[in-house]
Amino acid sequence: MLLIEVTNAREVMRERIGRLGERLIGKVVDAEAQVEKALIKEMEASFKEFGIEARIVSVQGPKLGEFDQLKLPLQVREDRDVLLSD
């Protein structure tokens, strides 16, 4: 199982939407969710290319702490099965 924590979602969104849109981050735009959605699309395409079937789940809530600890609870934002038959 892989866990990927995006640690610079706000910076990525700032680059994408510019200074004017920067004020909307956290108010109208959920930077983390938007970056994760884009990553899921890219991973899905790559997985299919390599013949990998997987389940990709975007969740809100867990945090990676010090000393390799994962803090819960989870709220599922997006759940996608990558199947080769599509």
N, C-alpha and C positions, 0 to 999 in steps of 0.2 A: 504494500500500500504506500502511496506517495501522499505527502501533505505539502502543499505549496502555499506559503504566506506571501502575499504581495505587500511589500513594505514601503513602496513609494507611489501608491495609487493617486494621491493628491497631486504629486508632481507630474505624473503622466497626464492626468486630466488637464492640468494647467497648460502643458505644452500643446495639447490637442485643441483646447477651447479658447486659449489666449487670456489676456489680462481682464477683459470685460467679463468673461464667463467665470473667472476665478472667484468672483463674489458669490456665485451661485453654488459653489462646491460646499456641500454639507447642508444647504438649504433646499435646493431643488434637485441637484444632481448628487447621487450617491456614488462618489468616485470609485470606491472599492468594488461595488457591484458592477459598474460599467466596465472597469478594467477586467474583472473576472469573466464577464460575459464575452468580451473580445478574446480572452485567452482560451475559453472553452471552445469557441469556433475554430481557432487555430489548432488546438490540440486534437479536436475531432477530425479535422482534415489530415493532420499528420498521422494520427493513429490509423485511419483508414488506409493511408498510403503504405504504411508498414505492416498492414494486416493484423492490427491489434484491436481486439474487442475490449471495451472497458465501460465502466460507469463513472461519469464525472459528476461530482456533486459540489455545488457552491453553497457554503453555509455561512451564517453570521453567528457570532457568539464566541467560538473558541479563540483562545489566545495562547501563543507559545510563550511560556515563561522561561525563567532561568533554569539551569540544570536539567534541560531536556524534559520539562513538564508541559503537558497540554491541559489547559483549563477549559472546562465545558460550562454551560449548556450549548446546544446547537439549534439554530433555526435555519432550515433549508431554504435557500434562495432559488436555486435551480438544480435540476436533476436530469441528466441526459445519459441514455445508453448509446454507446457507439457500437453499432453492429455492421458487419461487413456485407450483409444482404441488402442494405439500402441502396 
